[in-house]
Amino acid sequence: MAWHVYILRCRDGSLYTGISTDVRKRLEKHNAGKGAAYTRSRKPVLLLWSACMKTESAARKREAKIKKWSKVEKEEFIINRDKKQTE
């Protein structure tokens, strides 16, 4: 089973990072108010980025690393990833 790390943008502009085995379903849960407590009052949320990891442990480690970044660092990461994908 593949695990994914993802970053969401909430309605208030804040960013949320999480992990899931099914990002699409998890996004639906967040937007239905049945996801993380953080996103319940900040929906709708928009998926900005996700990456597939080989194991749950790897996904949790990546999530923890991203959560330590400042919002500016997360925004730069997303922008740089988008630039690399369109080049």
Buried (B, 14 or more C-beta within 10 A) or exposed (E): EEBBBBBBBBEEEEBBBBBBEEBEEBBEBBBEEEBBEBBEEBBEBEBBBBBEBEEEEBBBBBBEEBEEBEEEEBBEBBEEBEEEEEE
